Amino acid sequence: MSTQRYAVGRNGTKRILRDGEVLRDGESVLVSMLAKDGAIRKPLAMMTDAERQTMRDSVKGMPLSQAAALPIYDAVRGGVMSGRSAPEHYALIDGAQPDRTAAQDRADAYRDGYVDRLSMAWRA
């Protein structure tokens, strides 16, 4: 995640603030955070409860890898819970769908075929 810092003057004009540059009298700093995809994300501390709940509701049905990257899980990032990373654990609790591998898909297809053959075996 990269950050862009702007100096905002009293009259509302913005200019890019370089590293080590001193603010002029009356200026304030505006920091916008840009994610890798170019989206501007609001820090978790700046979100309202309604925004957090909306983001948490959007997790339902989302792939686990995408859901765990959301900013609502920034507070637990780096931790481990139940053998998984903490953001993945909480995303699963909020309704994210686990990422499936090709091996899991093959195992499910084999199990389904086995159950079908087993249910037809008594008819033969």
ROTORVEX-637388 format. One line per field, with one value per residue: residue in three letters; y, x, z of N, C-alpha, C in turn; residue number from 1. Coordinates in Angstrom, 2 decimals, padded with zeros to 5 digits, always signed. Layout:
! residues N
res	c(ALA|...)
n_y	c(Y|...)
n_x	c(X|...)
n_z	c(Z|...)
ca_y	c(Y|...)
ca_x	c(X|...)
ca_z	c(Z|...)
c_y	c(Y|...)
c_x	c(X|...)
c_z	c(Z|...)
n	c(NUM|...)
! end
This chain:
! residues 124
res	c(MET|SER|THR|GLN|ARG|TYR|ALA|VAL|GLY|ARG|ASN|GLY|THR|LYS|ARG|ILE|LEU|ARG|ASP|GLY|GLU|VAL|LEU|ARG|ASP|GLY|GLU|SER|VAL|LEU|VAL|SER|MET|LEU|ALA|LYS|ASP|GLY|ALA|ILE|ARG|LYS|PRO|LEU|ALA|MET|MET|THR|ASP|ALA|GLU|ARG|GLN|THR|MET|ARG|ASP|SER|VAL|LYS|GLY|MET|PRO|LEU|SER|GLN|ALA|ALA|ALA|LEU|PRO|ILE|TYR|ASP|ALA|VAL|ARG|GLY|GLY|VAL|MET|SER|GLY|ARG|SER|ALA|PRO|GLU|HIS|TYR|ALA|LEU|ILE|ASP|GLY|ALA|GLN|PRO|ASP|ARG|THR|ALA|ALA|GLN|ASP|ARG|ALA|ASP|ALA|TYR|ARG|ASP|GLY|TYR|VAL|ASP|ARG|LEU|SER|MET|ALA|TRP|ARG|ALA)
n_y	c(-001.16|+002.15|+005.58|+008.89|+012.15|+015.31|+018.83|+021.02|+024.16|+027.20|+028.31|+026.13|+025.02|+022.43|+020.76|+018.51|+016.92|+016.61|+014.25|+015.13|+017.78|+020.94|+022.17|+025.05|+028.10|+027.71|+025.53|+022.23|+018.61|+016.21|+012.90|+010.32|+006.95|+004.59|+001.57|-001.49|-001.99|+000.50|+001.62|+003.91|+003.59|+003.79|+004.23|+001.83|+002.93|+005.29|+004.62|+004.44|+002.79|+001.75|+001.57|-000.34|-002.54|-002.87|-003.60|-005.97|-007.45|-007.71|-009.66|-012.17|-015.02|-014.25|-015.04|-016.52|-015.60|-013.01|-011.82|-011.88|-009.91|-007.50|-004.25|-004.40|-006.42|-005.63|-005.12|-007.59|-008.70|-010.66|-012.29|-015.62|-017.93|-020.80|-022.42|-021.11|-018.06|-015.09|-013.08|-014.70|-016.57|-014.97|-013.98|-016.30|-016.82|-014.65|-015.40|-015.93|-017.83|-020.78|-021.05|-023.22|-026.08|-027.85|-030.49|-030.87|-030.52|-032.74|-034.81|-034.42|-034.93|-037.63|-038.74|-038.12|-039.65|-042.20|-042.39|-042.32|-044.73|-046.54|-046.19|-047.19|-049.83|-051.73|-052.18|-053.73)
n_x	c(+000.85|+000.66|+001.33|+000.17|+001.07|-000.28|+000.04|-002.18|-003.39|-004.57|-006.51|-007.50|-006.02|-004.03|-000.88|+001.71|+003.46|+006.76|+009.24|+010.66|+010.10|+009.13|+006.15|+004.34|+003.30|+000.14|-000.66|-001.97|-001.75|-002.72|-003.37|-003.63|-004.41|-003.31|-004.20|-002.84|-004.44|-005.20|-007.34|-008.75|-008.54|-010.26|-008.95|-009.41|-009.97|-011.20|-013.63|-017.20|-019.56|-021.63|-020.43|-018.47|-020.11|-021.45|-019.31|-018.61|-020.92|-020.71|-018.85|-019.97|-020.18|-018.03|-014.82|-012.35|-009.66|-009.89|-011.61|-010.15|-008.31|-009.55|-009.96|-011.27|-010.21|-007.70|-006.88|-006.37|-004.46|-001.61|-001.80|-002.57|-005.19|-006.86|-005.23|-005.15|-004.50|-005.34|-006.99|-008.14|-009.51|-011.46|-012.78|-013.93|-015.74|-017.41|-018.63|-017.26|-016.32|-014.42|-011.35|-011.09|-009.24|-007.89|-007.50|-009.31|-011.71|-011.60|-011.69|-014.24|-015.79|-015.16|-016.23|-018.96|-019.50|-019.02|-021.04|-023.28|-022.89|-023.05|-025.68|-027.04|-026.30|-027.81|-029.95|-029.13)
n_z	c(+000.00|-000.90|-000.04|-000.52|+000.06|+000.67|+000.87|+002.23|+001.73|+003.40|+001.75|+000.46|-001.60|-003.06|-002.85|-003.76|-001.19|-000.49|+000.74|+003.83|+003.52|+004.78|+006.25|+005.17|+006.78|+008.23|+006.72|+006.31|+006.52|+004.17|+003.81|+001.59|+001.12|-001.12|-002.52|-003.94|-006.14|-006.90|-005.65|-003.34|+000.04|+003.09|+006.32|+008.98|+011.49|+010.82|+009.83|+009.99|+012.18|+010.63|+008.11|+008.61|+009.25|+006.83|+005.19|+006.46|+005.99|+003.24|+002.95|+002.97|+001.05|-000.50|-001.97|+000.12|+000.06|-000.99|+000.86|+003.27|+002.84|+003.25|+004.81|+007.29|+008.74|+009.50|+012.10|+013.26|+011.71|+011.09|+013.26|+014.57|+014.51|+015.48|+013.84|+011.42|+009.59|+011.35|+010.00|+007.97|+009.52|+010.87|+008.62|+007.61|+009.67|+009.27|+006.93|+004.53|+001.61|+001.54|-000.30|-003.04|-004.05|-006.91|-006.27|-004.16|-005.54|-007.28|-005.41|-004.32|-006.62|-007.05|-004.68|-005.03|-007.33|-006.28|-004.32|-006.01|-007.48|-005.39|-004.53|-006.69|-006.73|-005.32|-006.96|-009.03)
ca_y	c(+000.00|+003.37|+006.76|+010.15|+013.22|+016.62|+019.97|+021.76|+025.53|+027.78|+028.56|+024.85|+024.54|+021.26|+020.50|+017.27|+017.15|+015.75|+013.79|+016.07|+019.16|+021.57|+022.83|+026.51|+028.57|+027.54|+024.35|+020.96|+017.48|+015.29|+011.65|+009.35|+005.65|+003.92|+000.15|-001.96|-001.92|+001.89|+002.10|+004.67|+002.91|+004.54|+003.43|+001.25|+003.85|+006.38|+004.09|+004.44|+001.44|+001.31|+001.17|-001.62|-003.58|-003.08|-004.36|-007.31|-008.13|-008.01|-010.81|-013.39|-015.55|-013.79|-015.97|-016.29|-014.81|-011.61|-011.34|-011.70|-008.71|-006.30|-003.49|-004.68|-007.41|-005.09|-005.15|-008.92|-009.17|-011.11|-013.28|-016.96|-018.47|-022.12|-022.95|-020.26|-016.66|-014.50|-012.51|-015.78|-017.15|-014.09|-013.91|-017.51|-016.61|-013.68|-015.99|-016.10|-019.21|-021.23|-021.27|-024.65|-026.51|-028.86|-031.79|-030.94|-030.72|-034.14|-035.67|-034.30|-035.62|-039.06|-039.09|-038.09|-040.84|-043.37|-042.43|-042.71|-046.17|-047.27|-046.14|-048.01|-051.21|-052.63|-052.42|-054.66)
ca_x	c(+000.00|+001.45|+000.64|+000.46|+000.85|-000.52|-000.05|-003.40|-003.30|-005.77|-007.52|-007.93|-005.14|-003.24|+000.37|+002.34|+004.44|+007.93|+009.84|+011.53|+009.68|+008.48|+004.90|+004.30|+002.39|-001.28|-000.95|-002.17|-001.34|-003.78|-002.73|-004.55|-003.76|-003.66|-003.92|-002.20|-005.38|-005.49|-008.50|-008.44|-009.21|-010.35|-008.44|-010.46|-010.32|-011.99|-014.92|-018.32|-020.06|-022.43|-019.51|-017.86|-021.12|-021.68|-018.18|-018.71|-022.01|-020.28|-017.94|-020.75|-020.08|-016.80|-013.71|-011.60|-008.44|-010.28|-012.23|-009.13|-007.54|-010.32|-009.42|-011.91|-009.40|-006.36|-006.55|-005.93|-003.48|-000.36|-002.09|-003.00|-006.30|-007.33|-004.38|-005.23|-004.20|-006.50|-007.95|-008.89|-010.41|-012.60|-013.52|-014.76|-016.84|-018.32|-019.35|-016.47|-016.25|-013.02|-010.81|-011.04|-008.15|-008.28|-007.54|-010.57|-012.77|-011.53|-012.15|-015.70|-016.36|-015.02|-017.20|-020.29|-019.62|-019.09|-022.38|-024.20|-022.72|-023.52|-027.15|-027.57|-025.81|-028.86|-030.91|-028.59)
ca_z	c(+000.00|-000.96|+000.45|-001.19|+001.02|+000.09|+001.77|+001.93|+002.23|+004.01|+000.74|-000.09|-002.67|-002.69|-003.55|-003.28|-000.13|-000.66|+002.00|+004.49|+003.27|+005.92|+005.90|+005.29|+007.82|+007.97|+005.91|+007.00|+005.69|+003.75|+003.40|+001.00|+001.01|-002.35|-002.50|-005.16|-007.25|-007.18|-004.89|-002.12|+001.15|+004.33|+007.44|+009.81|+012.59|+010.27|+009.34|+010.93|+012.47|+009.50|+007.03|+009.02|+009.13|+005.40|+004.69|+007.03|+005.27|+001.87|+002.99|+002.76|-000.30|-001.14|-001.79|+001.35|-000.18|-001.15|+002.09|+004.30|+002.51|+003.53|+005.94|+008.58|+009.44|+009.73|+013.53|+013.65|+010.74|+011.70|+014.30|+014.16|+015.30|+015.04|+012.79|+010.23|+009.90|+012.01|+009.06|+007.32|+010.53|+011.07|+007.36|+007.55|+010.62|+008.67|+005.80|+003.30|+001.11|+001.45|-001.64|-003.35|-004.91|-007.90|-005.58|-003.42|-006.53|-007.74|-004.31|-004.25|-007.78|-006.79|-003.65|-005.63|-008.18|-005.41|-003.73|-007.08|-007.76|-004.23|-004.47|-007.78|-006.60|-004.82|-008.03|-010.03)
c_y	c(+001.23|+004.55|+007.96|+011.25|+014.54|+017.67|+020.77|+023.13|+026.02|+028.00|+027.28|+024.32|+023.38|+021.23|+019.26|+017.62|+016.14|+015.33|+014.85|+017.53|+019.68|+022.27|+024.34|+026.87|+028.38|+026.33|+023.15|+019.84|+016.61|+014.05|+010.74|+008.06|+004.98|+002.45|-000.24|-001.85|-000.49|+002.45|+002.86|+004.04|+003.79|+003.68|+002.98|+002.20|+005.00|+005.93|+004.21|+003.00|+000.89|+000.86|-000.16|-002.76|-003.89|-003.91|-005.79|-008.11|-008.51|-009.22|-012.11|-013.81|-015.15|-014.86|-015.56|-015.40|-013.33|-011.03|-011.04|-010.44|-007.42|-005.57|-003.75|-005.71|-006.92|-005.21|-006.51|-009.48|-009.53|-012.13|-014.61|-017.41|-019.78|-022.67|-022.18|-018.86|-016.04|-013.82|-013.57|-016.38|-016.28|-013.93|-015.14|-017.38|-015.67|-014.19|-016.12|-017.58|-019.62|-021.41|-022.76|-024.93|-027.55|-030.23|-031.95|-031.17|-032.16|-035.08|-035.61|-035.02|-037.13|-039.51|-039.10|-039.29|-042.10|-043.51|-042.83|-044.20|-047.00|-047.29|-046.98|-049.48|-052.15|-052.97|-053.46|-056.10)
c_x	c(+000.90|+000.64|+001.07|+000.12|+000.71|-000.48|-001.27|-003.30|-004.61|-006.88|-007.97|-007.07|-004.29|-001.94|+000.98|+003.43|+005.58|+008.47|+010.78|+011.14|+008.90|+007.21|+005.03|+003.28|+000.93|-001.64|-001.19|-001.82|-002.56|-003.07|-003.80|-003.78|-004.24|-003.26|-003.28|-003.14|-005.78|-006.67|-008.04|-009.23|-009.16|-009.78|-009.59|-010.91|-011.21|-013.37|-015.99|-018.76|-020.86|-021.54|-018.84|-018.86|-021.41|-020.55|-018.23|-019.81|-021.59|-019.36|-018.70|-020.69|-018.83|-015.71|-012.84|-010.38|-008.76|-010.82|-011.18|-008.31|-008.28|-009.79|-010.10|-011.12|-007.98|-005.93|-006.01|-004.87|-002.18|-000.57|-002.52|-004.11|-006.75|-006.52|-004.40|-004.76|-005.48|-007.46|-008.78|-009.91|-011.66|-013.43|-014.41|-015.96|-017.87|-018.98|-018.58|-016.43|-014.78|-012.59|-010.68|-009.86|-008.67|-008.38|-008.84|-011.74|-012.78|-012.04|-013.67|-016.36|-016.28|-016.06|-018.62|-020.52|-019.76|-020.48|-023.42|-024.11|-023.26|-025.05|-027.77|-027.21|-026.92|-029.87|-030.42|-028.87)
c_z	c(+000.00|-000.45|-000.35|-000.20|+000.28|+001.19|+001.32|+002.57|+002.82|+003.00|+000.01|-001.22|-002.15|-003.49|-002.95|-002.29|-000.29|+000.71|+002.55|+004.29|+004.47|+005.44|+006.04|+006.36|+007.39|+007.15|+006.80|+006.03|+005.42|+003.23|+002.84|+000.80|-000.27|-002.25|-003.83|-006.36|-007.58|-006.42|-003.66|-000.99|+002.38|+005.45|+008.35|+010.91|+012.11|+009.79|+010.42|+011.17|+011.29|+008.34|+007.36|+008.84|+007.67|+004.80|+005.20|+006.33|+003.85|+001.82|+002.67|+001.29|-001.05|-000.97|-000.60|+001.14|-000.35|+000.16|+003.16|+004.05|+002.84|+004.76|+007.27|+009.39|+009.71|+011.19|+013.97|+012.72|+011.45|+012.80|+013.71|+015.09|+014.68|+013.86|+011.50|+010.61|+010.45|+011.02|+008.33|+008.28|+010.69|+009.79|+007.20|+008.49|+010.02|+007.39|+004.51|+002.91|+000.99|+000.00|-001.88|-004.26|-005.89|-007.24|-004.78|-004.38|-007.04|-006.66|-004.18|-005.41|-007.59|-005.76|-004.21|-006.53|-007.36|-004.79|-004.78|-007.38|-006.61|-004.18|-005.58|-007.62|-006.14|-005.91|-009.01|-009.72)
n	c(1|2|3|4|5|6|7|8|9|10|11|12|13|14|15|16|17|18|19|20|21|22|23|24|25|26|27|28|29|30|31|32|33|34|35|36|37|38|39|40|41|42|43|44|45|46|47|48|49|50|51|52|53|54|55|56|57|58|59|60|61|62|63|64|65|66|67|68|69|70|71|72|73|74|75|76|77|78|79|80|81|82|83|84|85|86|87|88|89|90|91|92|93|94|95|96|97|98|99|100|101|102|103|104|105|106|107|108|109|110|111|112|113|114|115|116|117|118|119|120|121|122|123|124)
! end
